[in-house]
Amino acid sequence: MTSLLGGVFCSNDLEPVEETKDMYVTVGFAVSVNCVESEMEPVGVQWRLDGQVFQPGPLLALHNVSLEDRGIYTCHGPRGELLLRLALKPGHPPSKPKVRCWSPTYPTKAHCTWKEQTLSLSTHYIATYSDDKKLVTKQCRILSDPGSLSANLLPSSPPGMVCLLDDLAFFTSYLVNITAVNPLGRASSILSFMVEDIVKPDPPVEVHVAPETFNRLSVKWAPPPTWSNLDFFPLKYKLQFHWENDGSVGPYESTCKRLRLVPGRTYSIQVCAMELLDLGECSAWTTPVRTTMPRQR
């Protein structure tokens, strides 16, 4: 006979067999398990935890389960025979993922990311998306190596999950549903967007700076390689430079700019990219490139 109180899930019926039964319980809830049939004499029955005597009698009672209660609980009869083996696995049900989406490859693709939950129980994710026209739900492909996908995934960000949305269309509303699932439950987040609202290119690449004279600096760069079609969807760029005071220039629609600066100062130059018609937001800034202007002779 088994009595399970709220927040507990057991994978099998509790019978006196050799196999281990997984029992999942929400932290803070109670567990009550009786390992003997009602007609069986309970004298000499005991529960053990990881091989050590834990509780006398046939009833295993835990009133406020914590993560420290995790372990293998075995019930033994008067002659030491095994009546029941439980693997108690306390944990927490998943919370709603905090989802962020952006399109570095406008207009056909978008990425959605969320922080992977650090729970004591294994958690997996179901990611789907659909549009308001075709009403067809598609799987959002979860990537195994998100770090190499986009510069908008910064190495300093917390570990996260990323899925890829393909074959997106202009001026169409999409719904993304990310559901976290573990043995104690599931939780979903639904995000609505149009791809025009979440445009965010990757940063430009191959940034080079070179002093031309004592007060003139040339800055060159290349467009982000992930941007789909520069002929139909041009980018514009912003430059910013820093010394002991901050300053910025831009935006510029070329891939080269000459700046007039102060001789002898060291500058850090950065570039960001943005869709020409101001859809979405500017990319992340490129890694600063430092250069010192030559002094006037």
C-alpha positions in Angstrom: 0.0 0.0 0.0 1.3 3.4 -0.9 0.2 6.9 0.1 1.7 9.8 -1.9 1.0 13.4 -0.9 0.9 16.4 -3.3 3.8 17.0 -5.7 4.9 13.4 -5.9 5.1 11.2 -9.0 6.2 7.5 -9.0 7.0 5.7 -12.1 5.6 2.2 -11.1 3.2 0.6 -8.7 5.0 -0.1 -5.4 5.4 -3.9 -5.3 8.0 -6.0 -3.4 10.4 -6.5 -6.4 14.1 -6.0 -6.9 13.9 -3.2 -9.4 14.2 0.4 -8.3 11.2 2.7 -8.6 11.8 6.4 -9.3 9.8 8.7 -7.2 9.8 12.4 -7.9 8.7 14.9 -5.3 8.4 18.7 -5.2 10.7 20.2 -2.6 8.6 21.2 0.5 6.0 18.5 0.0 5.4 15.4 2.0 5.8 11.7 1.2 4.2 8.7 2.9 5.0 5.2 1.7 3.8 1.9 3.3 5.8 -1.0 2.1 3.8 -3.9 3.5 0.4 -5.3 2.6 -2.3 -4.7 5.2 -2.5 -8.4 6.2 1.3 -8.7 6.7 2.8 -8.6 10.2 4.9 -5.3 10.3 7.1 -6.4 13.2 10.8 -6.2 12.3 10.2 -4.2 9.1 12.5 -1.2 8.6 13.5 1.5 6.0 17.1 2.1 5.1 18.6 5.0 3.4 21.7 4.2 1.2 22.1 1.0 3.2 21.8 2.6 6.7 18.8 2.2 9.0 16.6 5.2 8.5 13.2 4.6 10.1 11.7 1.5 11.9 8.4 0.2 10.8 6.8 -0.2 7.3 5.9 3.5 6.9 8.3 5.9 5.3 7.3 9.4 6.3 9.0 12.6 5.1 7.0 15.7 6.0 9.0 18.5 4.3 11.2 17.1 1.6 14.4 18.9 0.7 17.1 18.3 -1.9 19.2 16.6 0.8 16.6 13.8 1.1 17.6 12.5 -2.3 18.8 8.9 -2.2 17.9 5.2 -2.4 15.4 4.1 0.2 14.9 0.4 0.8 12.3 -1.4 2.9 13.4 -4.7 4.5 11.4 -7.5 6.2 12.1 -9.2 9.5 14.7 -11.5 7.9 16.3 -8.6 6.0 14.6 -9.5 2.7 14.1 -6.6 0.3 10.4 -5.6 0.0 10.8 -2.3 -1.9 13.5 -0.1 -3.3 12.8 3.6 -4.1 15.0 6.2 -5.7 13.7 9.5 -4.1 14.4 12.4 -6.4 13.3 15.8 -4.9 13.3 18.8 -7.2 11.3 21.7 -8.5 8.9 21.9 -11.4 10.2 24.1 -14.3 9.4 27.8 -14.4 8.4 29.8 -17.6 11.4 30.3 -19.8 12.3 34.0 -20.5 12.5 34.0 -24.2 14.2 36.6 -26.5 14.0 36.5 -30.3 15.9 38.5 -33.0 16.6 38.2 -36.7 20.2 38.5 -37.8 19.3 37.2 -41.3 16.4 39.4 -42.3 13.8 38.5 -43.5 14.0 34.7 -43.7 15.4 33.5 -40.3 15.2 34.4 -36.7 16.8 33.0 -33.5 15.1 32.6 -30.1 17.1 32.1 -26.9 16.3 31.4 -23.3 18.4 30.6 -20.2 18.7 26.9 -19.5 17.2 26.2 -16.0 19.6 24.9 -13.5 17.2 22.5 -11.7 18.0 19.3 -9.8 15.9 17.3 -12.2 16.7 16.9 -15.9 14.7 19.4 -18.0 14.1 19.3 -21.7 12.4 21.9 -24.0 9.8 21.8 -26.7 10.1 24.7 -29.1 7.4 25.4 -31.8 6.3 28.4 -33.9 3.4 29.3 -36.2 2.2 32.2 -38.2 -1.2 33.9 -38.3 -1.8 33.1 -42.0 -1.1 29.4 -42.6 -1.9 28.3 -39.0 0.7 25.5 -39.3 2.8 24.7 -36.3 6.5 24.0 -37.0 9.3 22.7 -34.8 11.8 25.3 -33.9 15.2 23.6 -34.4 17.1 23.6 -31.1 20.8 24.0 -31.9 23.5 21.9 -30.2 26.2 24.5 -30.7 24.6 27.9 -30.2 27.9 29.6 -29.4 29.1 29.5 -33.0 25.7 30.7 -34.4 25.6 34.5 -33.9 27.7 37.2 -32.5 24.6 38.4 -30.6 25.2 35.4 -28.3 27.9 36.8 -26.1 30.4 34.4 -24.5 29.8 36.2 -21.2 26.1 35.4 -21.3 24.7 32.7 -19.0 24.4 29.3 -20.6 21.4 29.2 -22.8 19.3 27.4 -25.4 18.8 28.6 -28.9 16.4 27.6 -31.6 16.3 28.5 -35.3 13.1 29.7 -37.1 13.3 29.1 -40.8 11.3 30.3 -43.8 9.9 33.5 -42.3 7.8 35.9 -44.3 7.4 39.7 -44.6 4.9 41.5 -42.4 3.6 38.3 -40.8 2.8 37.8 -37.1 4.5 34.7 -35.5 3.9 32.9 -32.2 6.8 31.1 -30.6 6.0 28.6 -27.8 8.9 27.4 -25.6 7.9 24.8 -23.1 10.2 23.5 -20.3 9.4 19.9 -19.2 10.6 17.8 -16.3 9.1 14.9 -14.3 7.3 17.4 -12.0 5.5 19.4 -14.6 5.8 21.8 -17.5 5.7 25.6 -18.0 5.4 27.5 -21.3 6.2 31.0 -22.6 4.5 32.3 -25.7 6.1 35.3 -27.6 4.5 37.1 -30.4 6.4 39.2 -33.0 6.7 40.4 -36.6 10.2 39.8 -38.0 10.4 43.5 -38.9 10.3 44.4 -35.2 13.1 42.1 -34.1 15.7 42.8 -36.8 19.2 42.9 -35.3 22.2 42.2 -37.6 25.3 40.6 -36.3 28.2 43.1 -35.9 30.5 44.0 -38.9 33.7 42.0 -39.3 37.3 42.7 -40.3 37.5 46.1 -38.7 40.8 47.8 -39.5 42.0 51.2 -38.5 45.1 53.0 -39.7 46.4 56.5 -39.2 46.8 58.4 -42.5 48.3 61.6 -41.0 48.8 62.9 -37.5 45.1 63.8 -37.2 43.4 61.6 -39.8 42.4 58.0 -39.3 40.9 55.6 -41.8 38.5 52.9 -40.5 37.4 50.0 -42.8 35.1 47.1 -42.2 33.1 44.4 -43.9 29.4 43.7 -43.5 28.3 40.8 -41.2 28.4 37.5 -43.3 25.1 36.4 -41.8 23.2 39.2 -43.4 21.2 37.6 -46.2 21.1 40.0 -49.1 22.8 43.4 -49.1 21.5 44.3 -52.6 17.8 44.1 -51.5 18.3 44.9 -47.8 21.2 47.4 -47.4 22.8 48.1 -44.1 24.0 51.3 -42.6 26.7 51.7 -39.9 27.5 53.7 -36.8 31.0 54.4 -35.6 32.0 55.3 -32.1 35.4 56.2 -30.7 36.5 56.5 -27.1 39.4 58.1 -25.3 39.3 59.7 -21.8 36.1 61.4 -23.0 33.4 59.5 -24.9 32.4 60.6 -28.4 30.6 59.1 -31.3 30.0 59.7 -35.0 27.6 58.2 -37.5 25.5 56.7 -38.9 27.3 56.1 -42.2 26.1 54.0 -45.1 29.6 53.2 -46.4 32.2 50.7 -45.2 34.9 53.2 -44.9 35.2 56.5 -43.0 38.0 59.0 -42.3 38.0 60.7 -38.9 39.9 63.8 -37.8 41.3 63.2 -34.4 43.9 64.6 -31.9 47.6 63.8 -32.4 49.2 61.6 -29.7 45.9 60.2 -28.3 45.0 56.5 -28.2 41.5 55.8 -29.5 39.3 52.7 -29.3 37.1 52.4 -32.4 33.9 50.3 -32.7 31.3 49.8 -35.4 27.8 48.6 -35.4 25.4 47.7 -38.3 21.7 48.5 -38.7 19.1 47.9 -41.4 18.9 50.9 -43.7 15.3 51.8 -43.0 15.8 51.5 -39.2 14.0 48.2 -38.8 14.7 46.7 -35.4 17.9 47.7 -33.6 21.6 48.2 -34.2 23.9 45.2 -33.9 26.2 44.7 -30.9 29.3 46.9 -31.2 32.4 45.3 -32.6 35.3 44.5 -30.3 37.2 47.7 -29.8 40.2 48.3 -32.0 42.8 50.5 -30.4 45.2 52.8 -32.3 47.4 55.8 -31.2 47.6 58.8 -33.5 51.1 59.9 -34.4 52.4 63.2 -33.0 52.8 66.2 -35.2 56.4 66.8 -36.1 
